[in-house]
Amino acid sequence: MSKYSTSFKQSVVEFYSGGKRSVREVSAHFGVDHSTVRNWVAMHAAHGVYGLVKKFSHYNAEFKLSVL
């Protein structure tokens, strides 16, 4: 499970997208590091809401051994 939910990330991005606050002001308001906010905004701009979703990839031991 990721530290922040997708809905929380989306609300941070929407709050920033209002255009009235800087990244540092938004990060202070939500208690998140400013580089994290900048990354979320960039991922949202490039990929939309799907860019904020955590990507999981789990491979079983059999598959890992077959790759080797």
mmCIF file of the N, C-alpha and C atoms, coordinates in Angstrom:
data_MODEL
# 
_entry.id   MODEL 
# 
loop_
_atom_site.group_PDB 
_atom_site.id 
_atom_site.type_symbol 
_atom_site.label_atom_id 
_atom_site.label_alt_id 
_atom_site.label_comp_id 
_atom_site.label_asym_id 
_atom_site.label_entity_id 
_atom_site.label_seq_id 
_atom_site.pdbx_PDB_ins_code 
_atom_site.Cartn_x 
_atom_site.Cartn_y 
_atom_site.Cartn_z 
_atom_site.occupancy 
_atom_site.B_iso_or_equiv 
_atom_site.pdbx_formal_charge 
_atom_site.auth_seq_id 
_atom_site.auth_comp_id 
_atom_site.auth_asym_id 
_atom_site.auth_atom_id 
_atom_site.pdbx_PDB_model_num 
ATOM 1   N N  . MET A 1 1  ? 0.847  -1.179  0.000   1.00 0.00 ? 1  MET A N  1 
ATOM 2   C CA . MET A 1 1  ? 0.000  0.000   0.000   1.00 0.00 ? 1  MET A CA 1 
ATOM 3   C C  . MET A 1 1  ? 0.885  1.231   0.000   1.00 0.00 ? 1  MET A C  1 
ATOM 4   N N  . SER A 1 2  ? 0.511  2.213   -0.772  1.00 0.00 ? 2  SER A N  1 
ATOM 5   C CA . SER A 1 2  ? 1.318  3.420   -0.846  1.00 0.00 ? 2  SER A CA 1 
ATOM 6   C C  . SER A 1 2  ? 1.018  4.331   0.344   1.00 0.00 ? 2  SER A C  1 
ATOM 7   N N  . LYS A 1 3  ? 1.922  5.241   0.567   1.00 0.00 ? 3  LYS A N  1 
ATOM 8   C CA . LYS A 1 3  ? 1.795  6.128   1.723   1.00 0.00 ? 3  LYS A CA 1 
ATOM 9   C C  . LYS A 1 3  ? 0.615  7.087   1.579   1.00 0.00 ? 3  LYS A C  1 
ATOM 10  N N  . TYR A 1 4  ? 0.382  7.552   0.362   1.00 0.00 ? 4  TYR A N  1 
ATOM 11  C CA . TYR A 1 4  ? -0.710 8.495   0.095   1.00 0.00 ? 4  TYR A CA 1 
ATOM 12  C C  . TYR A 1 4  ? -1.701 7.868   -0.875  1.00 0.00 ? 4  TYR A C  1 
ATOM 13  N N  . SER A 1 5  ? -2.972 8.089   -0.639  1.00 0.00 ? 5  SER A N  1 
ATOM 14  C CA . SER A 1 5  ? -3.991 7.537   -1.527  1.00 0.00 ? 5  SER A CA 1 
ATOM 15  C C  . SER A 1 5  ? -4.053 8.350   -2.815  1.00 0.00 ? 5  SER A C  1 
ATOM 16  N N  . THR A 1 6  ? -4.620 7.734   -3.826  1.00 0.00 ? 6  THR A N  1 
ATOM 17  C CA . THR A 1 6  ? -4.761 8.400   -5.116  1.00 0.00 ? 6  THR A CA 1 
ATOM 18  C C  . THR A 1 6  ? -5.663 9.621   -5.003  1.00 0.00 ? 6  THR A C  1 
ATOM 19  N N  . SER A 1 7  ? -6.708 9.530   -4.202  1.00 0.00 ? 7  SER A N  1 
ATOM 20  C CA . SER A 1 7  ? -7.615 10.668  -4.044  1.00 0.00 ? 7  SER A CA 1 
ATOM 21  C C  . SER A 1 7  ? -6.918 11.837  -3.342  1.00 0.00 ? 7  SER A C  1 
ATOM 22  N N  . PHE A 1 8  ? -6.032 11.540  -2.380  1.00 0.00 ? 8  PHE A N  1 
ATOM 23  C CA . PHE A 1 8  ? -5.277 12.593  -1.717  1.00 0.00 ? 8  PHE A CA 1 
ATOM 24  C C  . PHE A 1 8  ? -4.336 13.268  -2.710  1.00 0.00 ? 8  PHE A C  1 
ATOM 25  N N  . LYS A 1 9  ? -3.645 12.477  -3.510  1.00 0.00 ? 9  LYS A N  1 
ATOM 26  C CA . LYS A 1 9  ? -2.732 13.037  -4.514  1.00 0.00 ? 9  LYS A CA 1 
ATOM 27  C C  . LYS A 1 9  ? -3.490 13.921  -5.490  1.00 0.00 ? 9  LYS A C  1 
ATOM 28  N N  . GLN A 1 10 ? -4.660 13.455  -5.904  1.00 0.00 ? 10 GLN A N  1 
ATOM 29  C CA . GLN A 1 10 ? -5.466 14.217  -6.852  1.00 0.00 ? 10 GLN A CA 1 
ATOM 30  C C  . GLN A 1 10 ? -5.938 15.533  -6.238  1.00 0.00 ? 10 GLN A C  1 
ATOM 31  N N  . SER A 1 11 ? -6.299 15.520  -4.969  1.00 0.00 ? 11 SER A N  1 
ATOM 32  C CA . SER A 1 11 ? -6.736 16.762  -4.327  1.00 0.00 ? 11 SER A CA 1 
ATOM 33  C C  . SER A 1 11 ? -5.575 17.749  -4.200  1.00 0.00 ? 11 SER A C  1 
ATOM 34  N N  . VAL A 1 12 ? -4.367 17.249  -3.946  1.00 0.00 ? 12 VAL A N  1 
ATOM 35  C CA . VAL A 1 12 ? -3.191 18.124  -3.882  1.00 0.00 ? 12 VAL A CA 1 
ATOM 36  C C  . VAL A 1 12 ? -2.938 18.751  -5.252  1.00 0.00 ? 12 VAL A C  1 
ATOM 37  N N  . VAL A 1 13 ? -3.005 17.946  -6.300  1.00 0.00 ? 13 VAL A N  1 
ATOM 38  C CA . VAL A 1 13 ? -2.768 18.449  -7.661  1.00 0.00 ? 13 VAL A CA 1 
ATOM 39  C C  . VAL A 1 13 ? -3.827 19.473  -8.040  1.00 0.00 ? 13 VAL A C  1 
ATOM 40  N N  . GLU A 1 14 ? -5.083 19.212  -7.719  1.00 0.00 ? 14 GLU A N  1 
ATOM 41  C CA . GLU A 1 14 ? -6.155 20.155  -8.034  1.00 0.00 ? 14 GLU A CA 1 
ATOM 42  C C  . GLU A 1 14 ? -5.997 21.454  -7.253  1.00 0.00 ? 14 GLU A C  1 
ATOM 43  N N  . PHE A 1 15 ? -5.561 21.354  -6.003  1.00 0.00 ? 15 PHE A N  1 
ATOM 44  C CA . PHE A 1 15 ? -5.335 22.539  -5.182  1.00 0.00 ? 15 PHE A CA 1 
ATOM 45  C C  . PHE A 1 15 ? -4.233 23.401  -5.795  1.00 0.00 ? 15 PHE A C  1 
ATOM 46  N N  . TYR A 1 16 ? -3.179 22.747  -6.284  1.00 0.00 ? 16 TYR A N  1 
ATOM 47  C CA . TYR A 1 16 ? -2.085 23.473  -6.926  1.00 0.00 ? 16 TYR A CA 1 
ATOM 48  C C  . TYR A 1 16 ? -2.518 24.045  -8.269  1.00 0.00 ? 16 TYR A C  1 
ATOM 49  N N  . SER A 1 17 ? -3.344 23.310  -8.989  1.00 0.00 ? 17 SER A N  1 
ATOM 50  C CA . SER A 1 17 ? -3.747 23.718  -10.332 1.00 0.00 ? 17 SER A CA 1 
ATOM 51  C C  . SER A 1 17 ? -4.611 24.970  -10.343 1.00 0.00 ? 17 SER A C  1 
ATOM 52  N N  . GLY A 1 18 ? -5.096 25.378  -9.186  1.00 0.00 ? 18 GLY A N  1 
ATOM 53  C CA . GLY A 1 18 ? -5.854 26.619  -9.107  1.00 0.00 ? 18 GLY A CA 1 
ATOM 54  C C  . GLY A 1 18 ? -5.021 27.817  -9.539  1.00 0.00 ? 18 GLY A C  1 
ATOM 55  N N  . GLY A 1 19 ? -3.705 27.684  -9.460  1.00 0.00 ? 19 GLY A N  1 
ATOM 56  C CA . GLY A 1 19 ? -2.807 28.711  -9.955  1.00 0.00 ? 19 GLY A CA 1 
ATOM 57  C C  . GLY A 1 19 ? -2.532 29.842  -8.987  1.00 0.00 ? 19 GLY A C  1 
ATOM 58  N N  . LYS A 1 20 ? -3.073 29.783  -7.792  1.00 0.00 ? 20 LYS A N  1 
ATOM 59  C CA . LYS A 1 20 ? -2.904 30.888  -6.855  1.00 0.00 ? 20 LYS A CA 1 
ATOM 60  C C  . LYS A 1 20 ? -1.809 30.626  -5.839  1.00 0.00 ? 20 LYS A C  1 
ATOM 61  N N  . ARG A 1 21 ? -1.307 29.380  -5.783  1.00 0.00 ? 21 ARG A N  1 
ATOM 62  C CA . ARG A 1 21 ? -0.308 29.038  -4.772  1.00 0.00 ? 21 ARG A CA 1 
ATOM 63  C C  . ARG A 1 21 ? 0.897  28.378  -5.430  1.00 0.00 ? 21 ARG A C  1 
ATOM 64  N N  . SER A 1 22 ? 2.060  28.556  -4.801  1.00 0.00 ? 22 SER A N  1 
ATOM 65  C CA . SER A 1 22 ? 3.275  27.920  -5.295  1.00 0.00 ? 22 SER A CA 1 
ATOM 66  C C  . SER A 1 22 ? 3.339  26.478  -4.793  1.00 0.00 ? 22 SER A C  1 
ATOM 67  N N  . VAL A 1 23 ? 4.290  25.735  -5.326  1.00 0.00 ? 23 VAL A N  1 
ATOM 68  C CA . VAL A 1 23 ? 4.469  24.349  -4.905  1.00 0.00 ? 23 VAL A CA 1 
ATOM 69  C C  . VAL A 1 23 ? 4.814  24.284  -3.424  1.00 0.00 ? 23 VAL A C  1 
ATOM 70  N N  . ARG A 1 24 ? 5.636  25.192  -2.955  1.00 0.00 ? 24 ARG A N  1 
ATOM 71  C CA . ARG A 1 24 ? 6.027  25.191  -1.544  1.00 0.00 ? 24 ARG A CA 1 
ATOM 72  C C  . ARG A 1 24 ? 4.852  25.534  -0.631  1.00 0.00 ? 24 ARG A C  1 
ATOM 73  N N  . GLU A 1 25 ? 3.976  26.424  -1.050  1.00 0.00 ? 25 GLU A N  1 
ATOM 74  C CA . GLU A 1 25 ? 2.793  26.749  -0.253  1.00 0.00 ? 25 GLU A CA 1 
ATOM 75  C C  . GLU A 1 25 ? 1.844  25.549  -0.178  1.00 0.00 ? 25 GLU A C  1 
ATOM 76  N N  . VAL A 1 26 ? 1.674  24.874  -1.300  1.00 0.00 ? 26 VAL A N  1 
ATOM 77  C CA . VAL A 1 26 ? 0.806  23.692  -1.329  1.00 0.00 ? 26 VAL A CA 1 
ATOM 78  C C  . VAL A 1 26 ? 1.394  22.588  -0.464  1.00 0.00 ? 26 VAL A C  1 
ATOM 79  N N  . SER A 1 27 ? 2.703  22.387  -0.556  1.00 0.00 ? 27 SER A N  1 
ATOM 80  C CA . SER A 1 27 ? 3.334  21.338  0.244   1.00 0.00 ? 27 SER A CA 1 
ATOM 81  C C  . SER A 1 27 ? 3.223  21.632  1.733   1.00 0.00 ? 27 SER A C  1 
ATOM 82  N N  . ALA A 1 28 ? 3.350  22.898  2.128   1.00 0.00 ? 28 ALA A N  1 
ATOM 83  C CA . ALA A 1 28 ? 3.204  23.262  3.537   1.00 0.00 ? 28 ALA A CA 1 
ATOM 84  C C  . ALA A 1 28 ? 1.757  23.075  4.001   1.00 0.00 ? 28 ALA A C  1 
ATOM 85  N N  . HIS A 1 29 ? 0.805  23.383  3.132   1.00 0.00 ? 29 HIS A N  1 
ATOM 86  C CA . HIS A 1 29 ? -0.609 23.253  3.471   1.00 0.00 ? 29 HIS A CA 1 
ATOM 87  C C  . HIS A 1 29 ? -0.990 21.789  3.730   1.00 0.00 ? 29 HIS A C  1 
ATOM 88  N N  . PHE A 1 30 ? -0.469 20.878  2.902   1.00 0.00 ? 30 PHE A N  1 
ATOM 89  C CA . PHE A 1 30 ? -0.826 19.463  3.011   1.00 0.00 ? 30 PHE A CA 1 
ATOM 90  C C  . PHE A 1 30 ? 0.173  18.649  3.819   1.00 0.00 ? 30 PHE A C  1 
ATOM 91  N N  . GLY A 1 31 ? 1.314  19.237  4.170   1.00 0.00 ? 31 GLY A N  1 
ATOM 92  C CA . GLY A 1 31 ? 2.315  18.515  4.951   1.00 0.00 ? 31 GLY A CA 1 
ATOM 93  C C  . GLY A 1 31 ? 3.075  17.475  4.149   1.00 0.00 ? 31 GLY A C  1 
ATOM 94  N N  . VAL A 1 32 ? 3.322  17.796  2.882   1.00 0.00 ? 32 VAL A N  1 
ATOM 95  C CA . VAL A 1 32 ? 4.037  16.899  1.979   1.00 0.00 ? 32 VAL A CA 1 
ATOM 96  C C  . VAL A 1 32 ? 5.273  17.637  1.473   1.00 0.00 ? 32 VAL A C  1 
ATOM 97  N N  . ASP A 1 33 ? 6.341  16.900  1.192   1.00 0.00 ? 33 ASP A N  1 
ATOM 98  C CA . ASP A 1 33 ? 7.553  17.516  0.675   1.00 0.00 ? 33 ASP A CA 1 
ATOM 99  C C  . ASP A 1 33 ? 7.274  18.193  -0.673  1.00 0.00 ? 33 ASP A C  1 
ATOM 100 N N  . HIS A 1 34 ? 7.921  19.334  -0.921  1.00 0.00 ? 34 HIS A N  1 
ATOM 101 C CA . HIS A 1 34 ? 7.636  20.091  -2.144  1.00 0.00 ? 34 HIS A CA 1 
ATOM 102 C C  . HIS A 1 34 ? 8.056  19.330  -3.410  1.00 0.00 ? 34 HIS A C  1 
ATOM 103 N N  . SER A 1 35 ? 9.109  18.522  -3.327  1.00 0.00 ? 35 SER A N  1 
ATOM 104 C CA . SER A 1 35 ? 9.514  17.749  -4.505  1.00 0.00 ? 35 SER A CA 1 
ATOM 105 C C  . SER A 1 35 ? 8.486  16.666  -4.826  1.00 0.00 ? 35 SER A C  1 
ATOM 106 N N  . THR A 1 36 ? 7.822  16.147  -3.819  1.00 0.00 ? 36 THR A N  1 
ATOM 107 C CA . THR A 1 36 ? 6.769  15.160  -4.028  1.00 0.00 ? 36 THR A CA 1 
ATOM 108 C C  . THR A 1 36 ? 5.584  15.800  -4.747  1.00 0.00 ? 36 THR A C  1 
ATOM 109 N N  . VAL A 1 37 ? 5.215  16.993  -4.318  1.00 0.00 ? 37 VAL A N  1 
ATOM 110 C CA . VAL A 1 37 ? 4.109  17.713  -4.972  1.00 0.00 ? 37 VAL A CA 1 
ATOM 111 C C  . VAL A 1 37 ? 4.472  18.002  -6.421  1.00 0.00 ? 37 VAL A C  1 
ATOM 112 N N  . ARG A 1 38 ? 5.688  18.439  -6.660  1.00 0.00 ? 38 ARG A N  1 
ATOM 113 C CA . ARG A 1 38 ? 6.137  18.738  -8.019  1.00 0.00 ? 38 ARG A CA 1 
ATOM 114 C C  . ARG A 1 38 ? 6.076  17.481  -8.885  1.00 0.00 ? 38 ARG A C  1 
ATOM 115 N N  . ASN A 1 39 ? 6.472  16.351  -8.323  1.00 0.00 ? 39 ASN A N  1 
ATOM 116 C CA . ASN A 1 39 ? 6.430  15.083  -9.057  1.00 0.00 ? 39 ASN A CA 1 
ATOM 117 C C  . ASN A 1 39 ? 4.994  14.687  -9.377  1.00 0.00 ? 39 ASN A C  1 
ATOM 118 N N  . TRP A 1 40 ? 4.092  14.802  -8.414  1.00 0.00 ? 40 TRP A N  1 
ATOM 119 C CA . TRP A 1 40 ? 2.688  14.464  -8.657  1.00 0.00 ? 40 TRP A CA 1 
ATOM 120 C C  . TRP A 1 40 ? 2.087  15.342  -9.741  1.00 0.00 ? 40 TRP A C  1 
ATOM 121 N N  . VAL A 1 41 ? 2.400  16.625  -9.723  1.00 0.00 ? 41 VAL A N  1 
ATOM 122 C CA . VAL A 1 41 ? 1.870  17.549  -10.734 1.00 0.00 ? 41 VAL A CA 1 
ATOM 123 C C  . VAL A 1 41 ? 2.387  17.158  -12.112 1.00 0.00 ? 41 VAL A C  1 
ATOM 124 N N  . ALA A 1 42 ? 3.665  16.824  -12.204 1.00 0.00 ? 42 ALA A N  1 
ATOM 125 C CA . ALA A 1 42 ? 4.246  16.432  -13.492 1.00 0.00 ? 42 ALA A CA 1 
ATOM 126 C C  . ALA A 1 42 ? 3.644  15.124  -13.998 1.00 0.00 ? 42 ALA A C  1 
ATOM 127 N N  . MET A 1 43 ? 3.471  14.155  -13.106 1.00 0.00 ? 43 MET A N  1 
ATOM 128 C CA . MET A 1 43 ? 2.890  12.877  -13.504 1.00 0.00 ? 43 MET A CA 1 
ATOM 129 C C  . MET A 1 43 ? 1.434  13.041  -13.934 1.00 0.00 ? 43 MET A C  1 
ATOM 130 N N  . HIS A 1 44 ? 0.710  13.926  -13.257 1.00 0.00 ? 44 HIS A N  1 
ATOM 131 C CA . HIS A 1 44 ? -0.680 14.182  -13.620 1.00 0.00 ? 44 HIS A CA 1 
ATOM 132 C C  . HIS A 1 44 ? -0.761 14.887  -14.967 1.00 0.00 ? 44 HIS A C  1 
ATOM 133 N N  . ALA A 1 45 ? 0.157  15.806  -15.222 1.00 0.00 ? 45 ALA A N  1 
ATOM 134 C CA . ALA A 1 45 ? 0.163  16.522  -16.497 1.00 0.00 ? 45 ALA A CA 1 
ATOM 135 C C  . ALA A 1 45 ? 0.492  15.578  -17.655 1.00 0.00 ? 45 ALA A C  1 
ATOM 136 N N  . ALA A 1 46 ? 1.372  14.624  -17.415 1.00 0.00 ? 46 ALA A N  1 
ATOM 137 C CA . ALA A 1 46 ? 1.782  13.714  -18.476 1.00 0.00 ? 46 ALA A CA 1 
ATOM 138 C C  . ALA A 1 46 ? 0.803  12.569  -18.710 1.00 0.00 ? 46 ALA A C  1 
ATOM 139 N N  . HIS A 1 47 ? 0.211  12.037  -17.637 1.00 0.00 ? 47 HIS A N  1 
ATOM 140 C CA . HIS A 1 47 ? -0.587 10.820  -17.760 1.00 0.00 ? 47 HIS A CA 1 
ATOM 141 C C  . HIS A 1 47 ? -2.006 10.928  -17.221 1.00 0.00 ? 47 HIS A C  1 
ATOM 142 N N  . GLY A 1 48 ? -2.388 12.079  -16.714 1.00 0.00 ? 48 GLY A N  1 
ATOM 143 C CA . GLY A 1 48 ? -3.719 12.220  -16.139 1.00 0.00 ? 48 GLY A CA 1 
ATOM 144 C C  . GLY A 1 48 ? -3.792 11.554  -14.780 1.00 0.00 ? 48 GLY A C  1 
ATOM 145 N N  . VAL A 1 49 ? -4.970 11.176  -14.365 1.00 0.00 ? 49 VAL A N  1 
ATOM 146 C CA . VAL A 1 49 ? -5.167 10.574  -13.048 1.00 0.00 ? 49 VAL A CA 1 
ATOM 147 C C  . VAL A 1 49 ? -4.411 9.244   -12.942 1.00 0.00 ? 49 VAL A C  1 
ATOM 148 N N  . TYR A 1 50 ? -4.277 8.531   -14.051 1.00 0.00 ? 50 TYR A N  1 
ATOM 149 C CA . TYR A 1 50 ? -3.568 7.257   -14.029 1.00 0.00 ? 50 TYR A CA 1 
ATOM 150 C C  . TYR A 1 50 ? -2.104 7.445   -13.605 1.00 0.00 ? 50 TYR A C  1 
ATOM 151 N N  . GLY A 1 51 ? -1.529 8.615   -13.825 1.00 0.00 ? 51 GLY A N  1 
ATOM 152 C CA . GLY A 1 51 ? -0.165 8.876   -13.406 1.00 0.00 ? 51 GLY A CA 1 
ATOM 153 C C  . GLY A 1 51 ? 0.001  8.933   -11.903 1.00 0.00 ? 51 GLY A C  1 
ATOM 154 N N  . LEU A 1 52 ? -1.084 9.103   -11.179 1.00 0.00 ? 52 LEU A N  1 
ATOM 155 C CA . LEU A 1 52 ? -1.034 9.164   -9.719  1.00 0.00 ? 52 LEU A CA 1 
ATOM 156 C C  . LEU A 1 52 ? -1.268 7.817   -9.057  1.00 0.00 ? 52 LEU A C  1 
ATOM 157 N N  . VAL A 1 53 ? -1.632 6.819   -9.843  1.00 0.00 ? 53 VAL A N  1 
ATOM 158 C CA . VAL A 1 53 ? -1.932 5.492   -9.307  1.00 0.00 ? 53 VAL A CA 1 
ATOM 159 C C  . VAL A 1 53 ? -0.642 4.716   -9.115  1.00 0.00 ? 53 VAL A C  1 
ATOM 160 N N  . LYS A 1 54 ? -0.517 4.051   -7.972  1.00 0.00 ? 54 LYS A N  1 
ATOM 161 C CA . LYS A 1 54 ? 0.653  3.222   -7.680  1.00 0.00 ? 54 LYS A CA 1 
ATOM 162 C C  . LYS A 1 54 ? 0.638  2.003   -8.583  1.00 0.00 ? 54 LYS A C  1 
ATOM 163 N N  . LYS A 1 55 ? 1.771  1.719   -9.200  1.00 0.00 ? 55 LYS A N  1 
ATOM 164 C CA . LYS A 1 55 ? 1.886  0.564   -10.076 1.00 0.00 ? 55 LYS A CA 1 
ATOM 165 C C  . LYS A 1 55 ? 2.524  -0.593  -9.308  1.00 0.00 ? 55 LYS A C  1 
ATOM 166 N N  . PHE A 1 56 ? 1.851  -1.707  -9.283  1.00 0.00 ? 56 PHE A N  1 
ATOM 167 C CA . PHE A 1 56 ? 2.347  -2.884  -8.590  1.00 0.00 ? 56 PHE A CA 1 
ATOM 168 C C  . PHE A 1 56 ? 2.704  -3.955  -9.614  1.00 0.00 ? 56 PHE A C  1 
ATOM 169 N N  . SER A 1 57 ? 3.794  -4.618  -9.391  1.00 0.00 ? 57 SER A N  1 
ATOM 170 C CA . SER A 1 57 ? 4.140  -5.769  -10.216 1.00 0.00 ? 57 SER A CA 1 
ATOM 171 C C  . SER A 1 57 ? 4.735  -6.841  -9.307  1.00 0.00 ? 57 SER A C  1 
ATOM 172 N N  . HIS A 1 58 ? 4.017  -7.923  -9.154  1.00 0.00 ? 58 HIS A N  1 
ATOM 173 C CA . HIS A 1 58 ? 4.451  -9.026  -8.312  1.00 0.00 ? 58 HIS A CA 1 
ATOM 174 C C  . HIS A 1 58 ? 4.665  -10.245 -9.197  1.00 0.00 ? 58 HIS A C  1 
ATOM 175 N N  . TYR A 1 59 ? 5.826  -10.821 -9.097  1.00 0.00 ? 59 TYR A N  1 
ATOM 176 C CA . TYR A 1 59 ? 6.140  -12.019 -9.855  1.00 0.00 ? 59 TYR A CA 1 
ATOM 177 C C  . TYR A 1 59 ? 6.388  -13.169 -8.877  1.00 0.00 ? 59 TYR A C  1 
ATOM 178 N N  . ASN A 1 60 ? 5.866  -14.319 -9.200  1.00 0.00 ? 60 ASN A N  1 
ATOM 179 C CA . ASN A 1 60 ? 6.063  -15.464 -8.318  1.00 0.00 ? 60 ASN A CA 1 
ATOM 180 C C  . ASN A 1 60 ? 7.463  -16.043 -8.524  1.00 0.00 ? 60 ASN A C  1 
ATOM 181 N N  . ALA A 1 61 ? 7.874  -16.916 -7.631  1.00 0.00 ? 61 ALA A N  1 
ATOM 182 C CA . ALA A 1 61 ? 9.220  -17.480 -7.652  1.00 0.00 ? 61 ALA A CA 1 
ATOM 183 C C  . ALA A 1 61 ? 9.466  -18.303 -8.920  1.00 0.00 ? 61 ALA A C  1 
ATOM 184 N N  . GLU A 1 62 ? 8.451  -18.994 -9.390  1.00 0.00 ? 62 GLU A N  1 
ATOM 185 C CA . GLU A 1 62 ? 8.594  -19.805 -10.598 1.00 0.00 ? 62 GLU A CA 1 
ATOM 186 C C  . GLU A 1 62 ? 8.944  -18.942 -11.805 1.00 0.00 ? 62 GLU A C  1 
ATOM 187 N N  . PHE A 1 63 ? 8.267  -17.811 -11.959 1.00 0.00 ? 63 PHE A N  1 
ATOM 188 C CA . PHE A 1 63 ? 8.556  -16.915 -13.075 1.00 0.00 ? 63 PHE A CA 1 
ATOM 189 C C  . PHE A 1 63 ? 9.968  -16.332 -12.960 1.00 0.00 ? 63 PHE A C  1 
ATOM 190 N N  . LYS A 1 64 ? 10.349 -15.927 -11.764 1.00 0.00 ? 64 LYS A N  1 
ATOM 191 C CA . LYS A 1 64 ? 11.689 -15.367 -11.550 1.00 0.00 ? 64 LYS A CA 1 
ATOM 192 C C  . LYS A 1 64 ? 12.778 -16.367 -11.921 1.00 0.00 ? 64 LYS A C  1 
ATOM 193 N N  . LEU A 1 65 ? 12.574 -17.626 -11.538 1.00 0.00 ? 65 LEU A N  1 
ATOM 194 C CA . LEU A 1 65 ? 13.567 -18.640 -11.865 1.00 0.00 ? 65 LEU A CA 1 
ATOM 195 C C  . LEU A 1 65 ? 13.606 -18.930 -13.370 1.00 0.00 ? 65 LEU A C  1 
ATOM 196 N N  . SER A 1 66 ? 12.464 -18.834 -14.021 1.00 0.00 ? 66 SER A N  1 
ATOM 197 C CA . SER A 1 66 ? 12.435 -19.081 -15.475 1.00 0.00 ? 66 SER A CA 1 
ATOM 198 C C  . SER A 1 66 ? 13.172 -17.969 -16.239 1.00 0.00 ? 66 SER A C  1 
ATOM 199 N N  . VAL A 1 67 ? 13.159 -16.780 -15.696 1.00 0.00 ? 67 VAL A N  1 
ATOM 200 C CA . VAL A 1 67 ? 13.873 -15.670 -16.325 1.00 0.00 ? 67 VAL A CA 1 
ATOM 201 C C  . VAL A 1 67 ? 15.384 -15.880 -16.230 1.00 0.00 ? 67 VAL A C  1 
ATOM 202 N N  . LEU A 1 68 ? 15.812 -16.398 -15.093 1.00 0.00 ? 68 LEU A N  1 
ATOM 203 C CA . LEU A 1 68 ? 17.241 -16.648 -14.902 1.00 0.00 ? 68 LEU A CA 1 
ATOM 204 C C  . LEU A 1 68 ? 17.704 -17.779 -15.797 1.00 0.00 ? 68 LEU A C  1 
# 
